[in-house]
Every structure is written in C-alpha cells, then in structure tokens.
Amino acid sequence: MKQKIAIAVDDLTVAYNYKPVLWDIDLQIPEGVLMAIVGPNGAGKSTLLKSILNIIKPLAGSVSVYGKSYKKQRSLVAYVPQKGSVDWDFPTTALDVVMMGTYGALGWMKRPGINEKKQALEALEKVGMLPFQNRQISQLSGGQQQRIFLARALVQNAAIYFMDEPFQGVDATTEKAIIQILKELRKAGKTVVVVHHDLQTVPEYFDWVTFLNVKKIATGPVADIFNDDNLTKTYGINYKTSIVQ
C-alpha cells in the first residue's frame, strides 16, 4: 500500500542576503516515519524546518501539509525549537510551559482548565519531569529543559512533530528517554522529523533520512540510502570526521 505523504516541499529556495541557504528543494515526507535531517554546519537544516513551519519566507517554492497549506493545517503540527532560541530566564514554571502546548486547541478566548492541567501533568510524567512541575525553567539543567519542551509538544497531540537538535547538550539518559518517546510517536502513526548531527546514531534511531547540503542530496529509508556514497556527497571526502565528533 502506498504511503500517504504528510509533508510535500516543492522547488523551495531560501536566501539570506542574496546567498542561497536552500536551493530548489523537492522533498516528500511519508506519514508515520521517524526521519533525521543530516548535513554539515550551514547546510540549511534548521532553515528547512522553519520554512516548512512558515517561520521563514522562501524566495520561491511551496510547502503543503497533507495537501493543504501549513496555515490551514497548523493544528496538526508541533515544533520543538533549538534550546538556544528559547529565553530560559523567562519567569515561568515547567508546568506552565507544558500547558502552553494546549493553547492552540483552546483558542485565544479560553484559558486552560482542569483537563488541560491533567494532560500537562501526564506529559510531564511521560518525560520523567513530574517532580519538577513547579520548578522555574531557569533552574533546570539543559537536559531537563529539553524534556519540558518535548512535553509541551506532546500535549498538542499533533500528527506531525518537528524537532530541531533535540539531543543537543543533553546527557545520555535524557537522550535515551527522548528517542524512546519519539519511537512511541512513530509507532502511534505520527510523523517525526528531527534535525540531527550525530551520524553514528542515525541507523539506530531513525528509519528514514534526508541528506541536505543547501541542496537535497538524497532522501529515503535509512536501510537503502545511509551509505558511503551519500555521506561523501553531503559531507565531502572527510565525512568520517563528522561521525567521530
């Protein structure tokens, strides 16, 4: 049976100061995959996510989510940004951050109630952060902060999850906990797209991969395309240094 396409990117080009960051990207992401986007620094990985999410306006091209514009399908999508893009000094608790994930379903006029708090507490428990629900986010470690933002995404109960370097700066225990949750999401039929930098863990963590270096090099099942040829095309002849970093 043919897989349904969750995300379709057509002829996408993005430039900063007239310099292309993404060039003529065509990409189809099937429903229900756990996909890594890999490539060297400056390859446009985060820019691709932000373009799909309509955070960055492309010079050319289009993006569709289940055949419609992102604007029409926004409720189907959850996003975990890079840790460095978040103001961690903002005075709010872990529970409050997670409850923010319920705002989209509620709409502007309603405030979270008992049901939303219950969902948030369940998400905190799932990521192992329930004991920290009343802790200020600035008092959490990097790994704990990442778990909080994952919990915020979980309460959105989205069909598609985008995550920008979710393993950056976290300890091994947190990394294992996060990837277990991502695999559970995939098992539940969700589509999960992750900007990832550790090439060693790609075969273990993901079933789909996209190689990116301004242009799309290749995309498909890890078992079929995660090979020396595509790694060399993406990273150059010294790609193995990317694996040991």
Secondary structure, 3 states (H helix, E strand, C coil): CCCCEEEEEEEEEEEECCEEEEEEEEEEEECCCEEEEECCCCCCHHHHHHHHCCCCCCCEEEEEECCECHHHHHHHEEEECCHHHCCCCCCCEHHHHHHHHHHHHHCCCCCCCHHHHHHHHHHHHHCCCHHHCCCEHHHCCHHHHHHHHHHHHHCCCCCEEEEECCCCCCCHHHHHHHHHHHHHHHHCCCEEEEECCCHHHHHHHCCEEEEECCCEEEEEEHHHHCCHHHHHHHHCCCCHHHHHC
